[in-house]
Amino acid sequence: MFELNIWFYTGCILTIIGSLSTVWGPGVKDPIVRTLNTEIPSIGISLILLTYNHTLALLTFVATSIIVSLILLRAITRLEEIGAEL
């Protein structure tokens, strides 16, 4: 069986790397890449919570994915409405 420390440290690394990619992500022109940049930290947080409770990890992953996707899609459509360059 896998050690829980492996999942915890992998989640920490994914959260840090994903947060940094989200910060530098707005420089990317493709909206799909921007969305994927925000999914990496949510997977990392889910792996961290997976070491504590499986249900908590699943609920966190679903909630963060939905909320971040809705915010990004709204921001992208808002920018396209005003004619800003993506």
C-alpha positions, 0 to 999 in steps of 0.5 A, a space after each residue: 500500500 502507498 504511504 500517505 506522505 507521498 500523496 501529501 507531498 505530491 499535493 503540496 508540490 502540485 499546489 505550489 507549482 499550479 499556483 505559480 502557473 496560475 499567476 503567470 497564466 494570464 500572459 497566455 493567450 489561450 483560454 483553455 490553457 488558463 483554465 488548465 492552469 487553475 485545475 492543477 492547484 485544485 488537484 493538489 489541494 485534493 491530494 492533500 485532503 485525500 490524506 485526511 478524508 476521501 469524501 472531503 477530497 472529492 467534494 473539494 475537487 468538485 467545488 473548486 473545479 466548478 467555481 474556478 471554471 465559472 469565474 474564468 468563463 465569465 471573465 473571458 466572455 466579459 473581456 470578449 464583450 468589451 473587445 479586449 485582446 485575450 
